[in-house]
Amino acid sequence: MSRTVFFDLDGTLADRQSALSDAVTGLCRAHAFTPDAEQWLRTQLADRANPDDFAQLRHAFDLAVPAAQLWQEYVDLISAAVTCRPEVLEGLARLRAAAWTIGVITNGAGDIQRAKLTRTGLAEMVDGVAVSGDLEIRKPDSRLFELVAARCGVSLADGGWMIGDNPAGDIGGGQQAGLRTIWLRGRPWPDDLTAAHHVVDDVTEAIAILLNETSE
């Protein structure tokens, strides 16, 4: 059995939603944005964020602050606010101790996703990272899975696992890449998608499944 596992970041290893709320609140207060501008930003950033969002914000609400400055402030705020629970980091440490290769594959802009990985301590726990902004493609595109495998020094041909909360991007993408999958339930499951190998409520449960397979 291949001891390779790839994790999604937002909503799987790290809590993006609470960090997003804190970051948007902080940014809007710092610049005294109107309630309409704040609501626009929360809606626009609900699933992902990139520099273009702030160019659109600046245009829509006739803001004087440069879009690049707003983006960098948002990156700093959300990376400072995002969290990874100690028990998740401990689980990853146990996987490493059991000789697992660990990668992170995430949709989003490279600078913001890597800032999150660094601030949470996750960067020290993984062997490779692939961010959709690196290739301007998104999960479930298999090329992103191939990239993270290469950066981890492994081959998808050898198999492995994909763990995430997004049915299409994480589980569907993992299946297309030839990986076994573990889904963190929460989002609606598409009727046409093949079931994951395991379904859990928390990423620590997924890690326990891998560790149990290692010990068998």
C-alpha positions in Angstrom: 0.0 0.0 0.0 1.3 3.4 -1.0 1.9 5.7 2.0 1.1 8.8 0.2 -1.8 11.2 1.1 -2.9 14.5 -0.3 -5.0 16.9 1.8 -7.2 19.8 0.8 -6.4 23.0 2.8 -9.5 25.2 3.3 -12.3 23.4 5.2 -10.1 20.3 5.7 -6.8 21.1 7.4 -7.6 24.7 8.2 -10.7 26.7 9.1 -11.1 29.3 6.4 -14.6 30.4 7.2 -14.0 32.0 10.6 -10.7 33.5 9.3 -12.5 34.9 6.3 -15.1 36.7 8.5 -12.4 38.1 10.8 -10.2 39.3 7.8 -13.1 41.0 6.0 -14.2 42.7 9.2 -10.7 44.0 9.9 -10.2 45.2 6.4 -13.5 47.0 6.2 -13.0 48.7 9.5 -9.5 49.8 8.6 -10.8 51.6 5.5 -14.3 52.6 6.8 -16.0 50.7 4.0 -19.7 51.1 3.6 -22.0 48.2 4.7 -22.7 47.6 1.0 -19.1 47.3 0.2 -18.5 44.9 3.1 -21.4 42.7 2.0 -20.2 42.7 -1.6 -16.8 41.5 -0.4 -18.1 38.8 1.8 -20.2 37.4 -1.0 -17.4 37.6 -3.5 -14.8 35.9 -1.3 -17.1 33.2 0.0 -15.5 30.4 -1.9 -12.1 31.8 -2.9 -10.2 35.1 -3.2 -7.8 36.5 -5.7 -6.4 40.0 -6.6 -9.0 40.6 -9.2 -11.7 40.6 -6.5 -10.1 43.7 -5.1 -9.8 45.4 -8.4 -13.5 44.8 -8.9 -14.3 46.1 -5.4 -12.3 49.3 -6.0 -14.1 49.9 -9.3 -17.6 49.1 -8.0 -17.4 51.4 -5.0 -15.0 54.0 -6.3 -12.3 53.5 -3.7 -9.1 55.5 -3.6 -7.0 52.7 -2.1 -5.0 50.7 -4.7 -6.3 47.2 -5.4 -2.8 45.7 -4.8 -2.7 47.3 -1.3 -6.1 45.9 -0.4 -5.1 42.5 -1.6 -1.9 42.4 0.4 -3.7 43.7 3.5 -6.3 40.9 3.1 -3.6 38.3 2.6 -1.9 39.4 5.8 -5.2 39.5 7.7 -6.5 36.1 6.7 -3.2 34.3 7.1 -3.0 35.7 10.6 -6.5 34.6 11.4 -6.6 31.2 9.9 -6.1 28.3 12.3 -5.2 24.6 12.3 -6.2 22.7 15.4 -3.3 21.2 17.5 -4.8 17.7 17.1 -4.6 18.0 13.3 -1.0 19.0 13.5 -0.4 16.1 15.9 -2.1 13.7 13.5 0.1 14.8 10.6 3.2 14.4 12.8 2.0 10.8 13.5 1.7 10.2 9.8 5.2 11.5 9.2 6.5 9.3 11.9 4.8 6.3 10.2 6.7 7.2 7.0 3.8 8.7 5.1 4.4 11.3 2.3 2.1 14.2 2.8 1.0 16.8 0.2 -1.4 19.7 0.1 -3.4 20.4 -3.0 -5.6 23.5 -2.9 -7.5 25.9 -5.1 -6.6 29.6 -4.7 -3.9 32.2 -5.3 -0.4 31.0 -4.5 0.6 33.8 -2.1 -2.5 33.6 0.1 -2.5 29.8 0.4 1.2 29.6 1.2 0.8 32.3 3.8 -1.9 30.2 5.5 0.3 27.1 5.4 3.2 29.0 7.0 1.2 30.8 9.7 -0.6 27.6 10.8 2.6 25.5 11.0 1.3 23.2 8.2 4.2 24.1 5.9 6.6 22.3 8.2 4.4 19.1 8.2 4.1 18.5 4.4 6.4 17.3 1.6 4.9 19.3 -1.2 2.2 21.8 -2.1 0.3 22.5 -5.3 -1.9 25.6 -5.6 -4.3 26.1 -8.4 -2.8 29.6 -9.0 0.5 27.9 -9.9 -0.9 26.6 -13.2 -4.1 28.6 -13.5 -6.1 25.4 -13.3 -8.3 24.1 -10.5 -9.2 20.9 -8.9 -10.5 18.4 -10.1 -8.0 18.9 -13.0 -5.6 15.9 -12.8 -2.7 18.1 -13.7 -2.8 19.7 -10.3 -2.7 16.3 -8.7 0.3 15.4 -10.9 2.0 18.6 -9.8 1.7 17.9 -6.1 2.8 14.3 -6.6 6.0 15.5 -8.4 6.7 18.0 -5.7 6.4 15.3 -3.1 8.7 13.0 -5.1 6.1 10.4 -5.7 4.1 9.1 -8.7 0.3 9.0 -9.0 0.8 5.6 -10.6 1.7 4.2 -7.2 -1.6 5.2 -5.7 -2.4 6.9 -2.5 -5.2 8.9 -0.8 -7.0 12.2 -1.3 -8.8 13.8 1.7 -11.1 16.8 1.4 -14.5 18.4 1.9 -15.3 19.3 -1.7 -17.1 16.4 -3.5 -16.3 17.4 -7.0 -12.9 19.0 -6.6 -11.4 16.8 -3.9 -13.2 13.4 -4.2 -14.0 13.6 -7.9 -10.5 14.9 -8.7 -8.9 12.3 -6.5 -10.8 9.5 -8.2 -9.8 10.7 -11.6 -6.2 10.8 -10.4 -6.4 7.1 -9.4 -6.4 7.8 -5.6 -8.5 6.4 -2.8 -10.6 9.0 -1.2 -12.0 10.2 2.2 -14.7 12.8 2.2 -15.3 15.3 5.1 -19.1 15.5 4.9 -20.9 18.8 4.9 -21.5 20.0 1.3 -24.2 18.5 -0.8 -23.1 15.3 -2.6 -23.7 15.2 -6.4 -25.9 12.4 -7.6 -23.6 11.5 -10.4 -20.4 11.2 -8.3 -19.0 7.8 -7.2 -19.0 7.4 -3.5 -15.8 8.0 -1.5 -14.0 5.1 0.1 -14.7 6.6 3.5 -16.9 9.4 4.9 -16.0 11.2 8.1 -17.0 14.3 10.1 -13.5 15.5 10.9 -10.1 15.3 9.3 -8.7 13.7 12.5 -10.9 10.7 11.8 -9.5 10.5 8.3 -5.9 10.5 9.7 -6.9 7.7 12.1 -8.1 5.6 9.2 -4.7 6.0 7.4 -2.8 5.2 10.6 -4.9 2.1 11.2 -4.2 0.9 7.7 -0.5 1.5 8.3 -0.5 -0.7 11.4 -2.4 -3.6 9.8 
